[in-house]
Structure formats: structure tokens, C-alpha cells
């Protein structure tokens, strides 16, 4: 016999009122209907839950255990119902996302703070890497969405690509760099200084790869790259959004290159074709879009 939650509620109502008639009144059913419900439960499981006497209704020793278990089951069922509503609304659940190195450095700290404050029921788990590195996990359904630069992504028929942002790329140096006083420079000027860049950005800055006089430092961690830029005479070709605050506060400055065709980084969501995204994933995507839009880099 399957467990019927309604019968469990009937048992608890009788245990509370110590009376079939009062319990029936509370449950808005007839007393005969309540008696049949309890008899069906007792016969179905071969147990006796209550003893009836002129002084009232009392649980049997086994009935006391059944009542305690019924309370636990109904609490769990109630919690399950609440959680289902939260899951359906994207307010709770566990969701796995992949982030490219730029977007991980740029949005994850503030995204985590927003989720803690506004979506405490959500658990966001992240993997950081290039889309090519993360693609096997996406196709194996170990992550739902990748947030990364479009030019980092391999072509794959199983991918759905939704562009959400375009961020300008600029040459950046520390505020007391020898070139900092110059508002304009040439590729020949910056080639006299070390170059730093993310591994992925080589795809957007190939026009800079003329003959260079100095070395290059390549790293996927944007925070490390920023520390190097602020402590050396290096030139950093990077997404403007990530360093906007440091430029505003005078730690870094941009240089306009007269012979460099300025470009931008396109950011997109990558998901698996034919998969329905969870409400939690849609919530995270909305949060990322809102962050980019608030900073002036949104496309939608």
C-alpha cells in the first residue's frame, strides 16, 4: 500500500484533537469518512494507530511512532513543495557554469555578492578556462552554460551562441609609465616595452605582432596581469571594462595607438543545442546580463 499524505494528515488531526469528531470538523470532512480513512490505513499496513474508548482516542505504542513518522514525512513533503516552487522560479538549486578567464575576473566577484544578497537559495558552481577547454564538460552536461569571449570559442554545431556584450580593447600602462604622458603613440613606440596579455587575447591582437624589441608575459589570470601592468613598464592590450576602475582612480592609463585598428571583445553565452536550461541557469544569465548592462557593455 502506498503512503497517502492525506491519510497522514488525518492521523495527525486525530492525534491533536484526541477525538474523531473534532478532527473531522477541523478537516472539514464527515466523521464516517475520517473513520474509513483511518481503517483503510490500519488495514492496509496491518497496524493499529489509535485505541478508542469512552474517554476519548489515544495512540497505541506503535501509533505514537507512526504519528512521529507522519509528522516527519509531512514536513519533508511541505519542504519539497516549497523547494519545487523555488526551483521553478530560479530561486534555489545547484547550477554549474563555465567562465572564460576575462569574465571570471570581471563578473564573478560581484556576481557572487549579488547572489548572496538576493538569491541565497542558489548554489553556483564554476569552472574557469577557455571555451575549448570547457566544451567537453558542456557537451557532457556537466555544466549548463559557458560565459566567455566569442573569439575563444571553437566552431561546433552543437553550440548555441547568444552574444550579450561588446567590450573595447585598449593599450594600457601604469600611470607613471614612460609613455603615460603621451596620449597617442605608435606600434613602434610600444614595441620598445615588454608586452603582457592573456593567452586568449592573442586572437584579437594579431595586428600588434610586428617585430618587437622586448619580451612578452602571457597569463590567463587577469588579476595577475593587472598587478604586472601596475608594477612594470609593460604595455597591456586588454578589455577596457576590466581596468576601468583602475583608470578612473589613476593607477592605470590608456594610450591611443595611431596605427592600431581598435577592436573589441564580444562576450556570449554558450549552451548545448537541444537542451532546456534550468530556471537557476536562466537566473544566473539574467544576473550576468544585468551587470554588463549596468556598466554600459550590454547588447540587449
Backbone torsions as a table, in degrees:
resi	resn	phi	psi	omega
1	UNK	NA	130.6	179.3
2	UNK	-76.0	153.5	176.6
3	UNK	-74.0	129.7	178.1
4	UNK	-109.5	115.3	-177.0
5	UNK	-62.9	-31.4	178.6
6	UNK	-63.4	-41.3	178.8
7	UNK	-66.2	-35.0	176.8
8	UNK	-63.4	-38.4	176.8
9	UNK	-66.0	-35.9	176.8
10	UNK	-62.9	-43.0	179.6
11	UNK	-60.7	-45.2	-177.9
12	UNK	-67.3	-36.0	178.8
13	UNK	-64.7	-40.6	178.2
14	UNK	-67.3	-43.0	179.3
15	UNK	-61.0	-36.4	-179.6
16	UNK	-71.0	-43.8	-173.4
17	UNK	-91.4	-16.3	-176.2
18	UNK	55.3	31.5	-177.7
19	UNK	-160.4	133.4	177.0
20	UNK	-69.6	-40.4	-176.5
21	UNK	-67.6	-43.6	179.1
22	UNK	-68.0	-37.4	178.2
23	UNK	-65.3	-42.0	179.1
24	UNK	-62.1	-40.3	178.4
25	UNK	-63.4	-42.7	179.7
26	UNK	-64.7	-36.9	-177.1
27	UNK	-85.0	-7.1	-179.5
28	UNK	61.9	41.8	172.9
29	UNK	-131.6	169.8	179.0
30	UNK	-79.7	156.5	178.9
31	UNK	-64.5	-41.4	176.8
32	UNK	-59.6	-38.4	179.2
33	UNK	-64.7	-38.8	178.7
34	UNK	-67.5	-41.5	179.0
35	UNK	-61.9	-41.7	178.9
36	UNK	-64.0	-38.3	-179.7
37	UNK	-61.5	-45.7	-178.8
38	UNK	-69.5	-40.1	178.5
39	UNK	-62.2	-40.4	178.2
40	UNK	-62.0	-42.7	178.7
41	UNK	-63.3	-49.6	-177.1
42	UNK	-63.5	-43.9	179.8
43	UNK	-67.3	-39.7	-177.0
44	UNK	-65.2	-35.4	-178.3
45	UNK	-104.8	-2.0	179.0
46	UNK	66.4	41.1	-178.0
47	UNK	-130.9	163.6	170.0
48	UNK	-120.5	118.7	-175.7
49	UNK	-88.2	-40.9	-174.1
50	UNK	-126.5	151.0	168.5
51	UNK	-107.8	129.9	-179.1
52	UNK	-103.8	135.9	177.4
53	UNK	-148.7	174.8	180.0
54	UNK	-64.4	-26.3	-179.4
55	UNK	-82.3	-6.8	178.2
56	UNK	135.2	-160.4	-177.9
57	UNK	-115.7	129.1	177.2
58	UNK	-130.0	145.5	177.9
59	UNK	-69.6	145.2	169.1
60	UNK	-73.2	173.0	177.3
61	UNK	-59.7	-43.0	176.3
62	UNK	-68.5	-36.0	179.7
63	UNK	-60.8	-35.6	177.7
64	UNK	-61.0	-41.4	177.5
65	UNK	-66.6	-40.3	-180.0
66	UNK	-64.5	-41.4	179.1
67	UNK	-61.7	-44.3	179.0
68	UNK	-62.4	-41.5	179.5
69	UNK	-68.6	-37.2	178.8
70	UNK	-63.6	-39.8	177.0
71	UNK	-61.4	-42.4	-179.2
72	UNK	-65.5	-44.1	-178.4
73	UNK	-64.4	-42.0	-178.9
74	UNK	-69.4	-35.1	174.4
75	UNK	-62.8	-43.8	179.3
76	UNK	-63.9	-40.3	179.6
77	UNK	-65.1	-40.0	177.9
78	UNK	-64.3	-43.6	177.2
79	UNK	-63.0	-38.2	178.2
80	UNK	-62.9	-42.7	178.9
81	UNK	-63.6	-41.9	177.7
82	UNK	-63.3	-44.4	-179.1
83	UNK	-63.4	-38.4	178.7
84	UNK	-59.7	-40.9	178.0
85	UNK	-65.3	-39.8	178.3
86	UNK	-66.8	-42.6	177.9
87	UNK	-60.8	-45.4	-177.3
88	UNK	-64.7	-29.1	179.7
89	UNK	-92.3	4.1	-179.1
90	UNK	70.4	22.3	-178.1
91	UNK	-97.5	-9.2	-177.9
92	UNK	-153.0	165.6	179.0
93	UNK	119.9	175.6	178.6
94	UNK	-112.5	131.2	-179.6
95	UNK	-135.9	139.7	-177.3
96	UNK	-111.1	124.2	179.6
97	UNK	-122.7	151.2	169.9
98	UNK	-107.4	140.7	179.6
99	UNK	-127.5	134.5	168.2
100	UNK	-66.7	163.6	-173.6
101	UNK	-62.5	-39.4	178.3
102	UNK	-63.5	-50.3	-176.0
103	UNK	-68.9	-32.1	175.8
104	UNK	-61.5	-46.3	-179.2
105	UNK	-70.9	-34.6	-172.4
106	UNK	-81.4	-45.0	-171.2
107	UNK	-110.7	-23.1	-171.6
108	UNK	-62.6	-44.2	-179.6
109	UNK	-58.1	-47.8	-179.3
110	UNK	-72.6	-30.0	177.0
111	UNK	-65.3	-42.6	178.7
112	UNK	-62.0	-42.2	179.4
113	UNK	-63.2	-39.7	179.9
114	UNK	-65.5	-42.1	-179.7
115	UNK	-66.2	-41.2	177.8
116	UNK	-58.9	-39.9	-175.2
117	UNK	-80.9	-37.2	-170.7
118	UNK	-113.3	-23.8	-177.6
119	UNK	-132.0	60.9	-174.4
120	UNK	-64.7	-16.4	178.6
121	UNK	-82.1	-9.6	-178.6
122	UNK	-90.1	141.1	173.3
123	UNK	-119.1	111.8	179.1
124	UNK	-98.6	121.6	175.6
125	UNK	-110.8	136.3	-171.9
126	UNK	-124.4	150.8	168.3
127	UNK	-125.5	139.6	-176.4
128	UNK	-118.5	131.0	-179.8
129	UNK	172.4	-178.4	175.9
130	UNK	-76.3	157.7	175.9
131	UNK	-54.1	-36.9	179.1
132	UNK	-62.6	-37.4	178.7
133	UNK	-73.0	-34.1	-175.8
134	UNK	-87.5	-17.8	-174.9
135	UNK	-56.1	-43.2	178.7
136	UNK	-58.9	-35.5	178.5
137	UNK	-70.8	-35.6	176.7
138	UNK	-66.0	-46.3	-177.4
139	UNK	-70.2	-22.1	177.2
140	UNK	-92.9	7.1	178.8
141	UNK	63.6	25.0	174.0
142	UNK	-84.3	-22.3	169.6
143	UNK	-131.8	153.9	-177.0
144	UNK	-93.1	-38.6	-172.0
145	UNK	-142.4	144.9	170.2
146	UNK	-112.5	135.6	174.9
147	UNK	-114.5	112.1	-173.2
148	UNK	-162.8	177.2	178.6
149	UNK	-72.8	138.6	-178.0
150	UNK	-61.8	-38.9	-176.3
151	UNK	-75.0	-5.2	173.7
152	UNK	-85.5	-15.1	-167.3
153	UNK	-89.0	138.4	172.8
154	UNK	-75.1	156.5	175.3
155	UNK	-78.9	129.3	-179.2
156	UNK	-151.3	128.6	-177.1
157	UNK	-65.4	-21.0	-178.9
158	UNK	-84.3	0.4	-177.2
159	UNK	-97.0	138.0	167.2
160	UNK	-106.4	123.6	-175.7
161	UNK	-112.3	120.9	178.5
162	UNK	-118.8	106.3	-179.8
163	UNK	-72.1	133.8	-175.2
164	UNK	-128.6	-12.0	-175.1
165	UNK	-158.1	153.2	172.5
166	UNK	-134.8	119.6	-174.2
167	UNK	-118.0	123.8	179.9
168	UNK	-61.6	148.5	176.0
169	UNK	-108.8	130.9	-177.0
170	UNK	-134.4	160.0	170.7
171	UNK	-83.7	129.0	-174.4
172	UNK	-127.9	140.4	175.3
173	UNK	-138.1	166.3	177.2
174	UNK	-68.6	160.3	-171.0
175	UNK	-65.7	-25.4	178.0
176	UNK	-109.0	26.6	175.6
177	UNK	-67.7	149.6	178.2
178	UNK	-55.8	-26.9	179.5
179	UNK	-93.0	-2.7	-172.8
180	UNK	-63.8	-30.2	-178.0
181	UNK	-77.6	-11.3	-178.4
182	UNK	-97.4	122.8	179.6
183	UNK	-77.8	-20.4	179.5
184	UNK	-134.2	145.8	179.6
185	UNK	-152.0	177.0	179.3
186	UNK	-118.9	169.4	176.9
187	UNK	-60.5	-36.2	178.2
188	UNK	-61.9	-36.2	179.2
189	UNK	-64.2	-47.7	-175.9
190	UNK	-76.9	-19.3	178.5
191	UNK	-70.0	-10.2	175.3
192	UNK	-84.1	4.3	-178.1
193	UNK	-128.5	155.7	177.9
194	UNK	-60.3	150.1	179.3
195	UNK	-110.7	136.9	171.3
196	UNK	-123.4	147.4	-179.9
197	UNK	-167.6	161.1	174.5
198	UNK	-76.6	158.3	-179.8
199	UNK	-59.1	-42.5	-175.7
200	UNK	-72.0	-28.1	-172.6
201	UNK	-69.7	-9.2	176.1
202	UNK	-58.2	-25.2	-178.9
203	UNK	-70.3	-28.9	-177.0
204	UNK	-99.7	-11.2	-174.6
205	UNK	-118.0	26.4	-178.0
206	UNK	-63.5	-27.7	179.0
207	UNK	-67.1	-15.4	178.1
208	UNK	-83.8	-10.3	-173.7
209	UNK	-82.6	54.7	168.7
210	UNK	-84.4	-177.2	-178.1
211	UNK	-64.0	121.8	-177.2
212	UNK	-109.6	150.2	-178.9
213	UNK	-97.4	-14.0	-175.2
214	UNK	-123.7	171.4	-177.2
215	UNK	-81.9	-174.7	-177.5
216	UNK	-138.4	142.9	175.7
217	UNK	-118.9	120.5	-177.3
218	UNK	-115.6	130.2	-177.0
219	UNK	-151.3	144.7	179.9
220	UNK	-87.1	-8.6	-179.4
221	UNK	-95.0	111.5	-176.0
222	UNK	-68.5	-29.9	177.9
223	UNK	-66.6	-38.9	176.7
224	UNK	-65.8	-43.9	178.4
225	UNK	-58.5	-39.9	179.7
226	UNK	-65.9	-40.9	177.5
227	UNK	-62.0	-40.4	178.2
228	UNK	-65.1	-42.5	-179.8
229	UNK	-61.5	-38.1	-176.4
230	UNK	-80.9	-10.0	-176.0
231	UNK	-119.4	2.8	-178.9
232	UNK	-136.9	176.4	176.1
233	UNK	-91.0	25.0	-179.3
234	UNK	-75.1	161.7	174.0
235	UNK	-113.4	131.7	-176.0
236	UNK	-117.1	120.4	173.7
237	UNK	-95.4	110.2	-170.1
238	UNK	-147.8	168.2	176.1
239	UNK	-67.8	126.8	-174.3
240	UNK	-61.4	-32.7	-175.7
241	UNK	-59.5	-37.6	-174.6
242	UNK	-69.5	-27.2	-175.7
243	UNK	-110.7	7.1	-176.1
244	UNK	-56.7	-42.8	-179.2
245	UNK	-65.1	-41.8	-179.4
246	UNK	-67.6	-33.6	175.3
247	UNK	-67.5	-44.7	179.3
248	UNK	-61.7	-32.6	-178.6
249	UNK	-93.6	5.5	172.0
250	UNK	82.8	12.4	178.4
251	UNK	-86.0	-28.9	178.4
252	UNK	-131.4	161.6	176.5
253	UNK	-143.8	154.8	179.4
254	UNK	-96.0	155.4	175.5
255	UNK	-125.5	127.9	175.5
256	UNK	-83.1	125.2	179.7
257	UNK	-98.9	119.8	-174.0
258	UNK	-68.1	-28.8	-177.9
259	UNK	-112.2	27.8	177.6
260	UNK	-120.1	118.9	178.0
261	UNK	-74.7	108.4	-175.0
262	UNK	-61.0	141.3	-177.3
263	UNK	-128.3	-173.9	179.2
264	UNK	-147.5	162.0	177.5
265	UNK	-103.0	125.5	174.7
266	UNK	-93.9	130.4	179.7
267	UNK	-106.1	141.0	-178.1
268	UNK	-144.9	159.4	167.0
269	UNK	-91.2	135.1	174.6
270	UNK	-116.1	124.8	177.7
271	UNK	-133.7	170.5	-177.0
272	UNK	-88.2	129.2	179.9
273	UNK	-61.6	136.5	178.1
274	UNK	86.1	1.7	179.0
275	UNK	-104.9	136.9	174.6
276	UNK	-87.6	120.2	-178.3
277	UNK	-71.8	144.6	179.2
278	UNK	-70.1	154.9	174.6
279	UNK	-56.3	-35.2	178.3
280	UNK	-63.7	-42.1	178.5
281	UNK	-63.7	-41.4	178.4
282	UNK	-63.1	-36.2	177.0
283	UNK	-63.8	-46.0	178.7
284	UNK	-61.6	-42.7	179.2
285	UNK	-61.1	-41.3	177.7
286	UNK	-62.6	-39.6	179.4
287	UNK	-64.8	-42.3	178.9
288	UNK	-63.9	-46.0	177.8
289	UNK	-57.6	-44.9	-177.8
290	UNK	-62.5	-40.0	178.0
291	UNK	-62.0	-47.3	-178.7
292	UNK	-65.7	-39.3	179.4
293	UNK	-64.8	-41.5	-179.6
294	UNK	-63.7	-29.0	-179.9
295	UNK	-89.8	-0.2	177.7
296	UNK	87.5	16.6	-177.6
297	UNK	-116.9	17.2	-178.7
298	UNK	-87.1	150.1	176.4
299	UNK	-102.9	-16.5	-177.1
300	UNK	-127.9	NA	NA
